[in-house]
Amino acid sequence: MTRLLLAGTGEAAGLAAFLSRLIRWDKAAVVRLRSERGVLAVFGQPPFGGVLAVRTAALREILDLDATVSAGQLLEGIEKASAEGGIEDGGLVVVPPPVTGPPWAGLLPPRGGWQRIADLAPRDVRAAAEQVVSEFRTRTEVLVPERRTRAELDALAEEVWSRPFGDTVLPVRAVHAAQALGFLRGGGDEPFALLSAGAWLRLRTPYGSVAVRRSALGSGLTVTPA
């Protein structure tokens, strides 16, 4: 059984919050764990049209790990370790048994080669997330019952969430995913980073990152507002 020692109890709390939000959207969610050079990266896919999310945590040890596991079991292990006291000045993660990963787990964003292409004002990103969620909710509520079909809702979702954020090429659905996963919280003014690497775009905040492939833009999505 693999055990990971985190660099601080705050790291465990951050991972637990991330996993809890993923499970809120999909109780059967899985995550891919990848660690190297003392950093653990936890990848997950919320149901936001091809968006991938990643939360990192510093480790107290150098350990190479690559596994796909149940998000629920991983969360249970973190919560159990926290309840039992964990490790002094740190946190303990017990890695559950591996599971067969979905297709997205085999197609992760690149580890390097990222270029910063824009700085995004946090207040603008948060405002955009709130605006499109409000618009989506309002437009679905005014649909007459006979038009409130899955096809109609999917078409509306595609229209709203495929829009670019501001004058960037980042789709608004990535902004919404970041909000739903708690990556936009806080009141700081430090710019969020928009990064690019090959076919990938990535929105990075102090609390986590959301990535999307350019080839997936406009590929269709089904979402509900947070």
N, C-alpha and C positions, 0 to 999 in steps of 0.2 A: 504494500500500500504506500503510495507516494504522499509525502507530507511536505508542504511548503511553509517556510517561516517568513512572514511578512515583516517589513521593516518597522511597522508601527501599528497600533490598534486602529488608528484612523484609516489605514489601508483596508483593513478587514471590513470596517463599517461602510466604506465607499463601495467595495465590491458587493456587499450584501444589498445595498440600496439599488445598485445597477441590476443585479439578478432579480430582485423583487419586482422591478418595473418590467423587465422582460417577461416574467411569469404572469404578470397582470394581463399582458396581451396574448400570451400563449402558455397555458399551463404545462404543455409538453415541450417547452423550449429546450434546446440544447445549446451549448456553447463550445467553442474551440479554445483550448488553452495552449499558449505558446510562450515559453520563457527562454531567455538567453541574456547573458551578461547582467544578471541580477535584476531583470525586469520581467514581470509576468504580464502578458497581454491576454485579455479575455474578450473574445469576439462573439457577437450574437446578432441575430437578424429579427428585428421587430417587423410586424406586417405593414411596412410602409413602401411597398413597391421596389424591392431590390436594394434597399438601404442596409448597410452593415454598420454596426456600432462596435466600438472597442473601448474598454476601460482598462487602464494599466495600473499596476501596483509595484512598488519597490520591494525586493526580497532581501532578506538578511544573508542569503547564501547564493552561490553561483550554481545554477542547476539548469540543464537543458531538458525541456519537456515539450511534448507536442501530443495533445490528446483531445478528443471530442467526448464530452460528458453531459449528463443531464444537468440542466441549470437548477432544477429543484433540489436534486441531491447535493449539489455543490453548496447551495444556499443552506441547506439543513446542516451540512458539516461545519460551515462557518459559524452559524448560530449556536450549534452545540459547543464548539470550542470556546466561543465567547462566554457562554453561560458557565462553563467550567473554569473560566479564568484564563484560558489560552496560555500564551508564553509571555513572561515578564517583558514589558516594554515593547511588545510586538503582537502579532496575531498568527494564528495557525490555520492553515487550509489543508484539509484532508481531501485529496483528489479521489472522487468516486470512480467506479469501474468505467472503462470506455464504452461508448455506444457507437452504432453505425451512424455516421454523420450524413446530413442532407447534402445535396449538391453544392450549396453555397459554401459549406465548410472547406471544400477543396479549391475554392477560388477566392483567396483572401487578397486584400490590398498588398502592394509590395512593401518590403521592410525598409527600403531606402530609396533614394532618388527623388525625394519630395522637394518641390520648389514652392516657395511662398509667392502666390500671385496676387493676393489682396489682403488688406487688413479690414475687418468688418467691425463697425461700432456695435457693442453689445446691445445698446438701447434700440438700435435699428433692427437687429436680428430678433430680439424679443418682441418688438412691436409687430414685425411681419408675421411671426408665429401666431400671435394673438389675433391679428386681423384675418388671416386666412381660415383659422379655426372658426371664428365667428361667422365669416361668410359661408363656409361650408354648412355649418349648423343652421343658419338662417335659411339658406336656399333649400335644404332638405325639409325643413319644417313647413315651408309653404307649398310643397308638392302635394297635389291632391292624391288621395289614397291609391287610385288606379295607376298613377304614374310613379308611385314609390316602390318600384321594382328594383331588383338587384342590378339589372342592366342599366337602368336610369341612374342609380346611385354610383355605379362604377364609372359611367360616362362623366358624371359631375365631378367625381373624385379626380379623374384623369385631367379634366379641364383645370381644376383649381390647383392640384398639387404638382402638376408638371411645369407650372410657370417658373421662370427664372427669378431668383431673388435679386431685386434691384437691377443693377447693370452688370451682374455677374452671370456665369453659366450654371451656377449651382441651382438645382431645382428646389422649390419651396418645400417639397416633401422631406428633404434632408434637414431643413430648418425645423419643421414640425417634429421629426423624429428626435432631434436633439432636445427639443423642449419636453417631449413626452418622456424621455429617459432622464430628465433632470440635469442635462448638460448646460442649460442656459441659466441656471439659478445664480443668485448672487447679484450684488449691486455694483460690482467693480467696473471700472472704465477701461481696463486693459483690453486692447483689441482682440477679437477672435481672429484666427488665421484661416484663410482659404488656401489650400495647398493643391498641387497637381503633380501627378506622377503617371506618365503613360496615359492609359485609358481611364485613370481614376481621378476623382475629385474628393477632397476631404475637408470637412469643417472641424477645426480643432479648437476646443475651449479648455479652460483649466480643469474641467470635470470629466472630460472624455471627448471622443471623436466620432464623427459619423462620416462614412465614405460611400460613394456611389460610382458605378462605372458609367462612363459617358455613353457606351453602347446600350446601356439599359434605359437611358432617358427616353421617355415617351413609350415605354414598354407596357404600360398599364399598371394600375394598382387599385387596391381596395382598402380604404382606411376609414376610421371613424375618429371624430375629434376627441382630444383628451379632455 
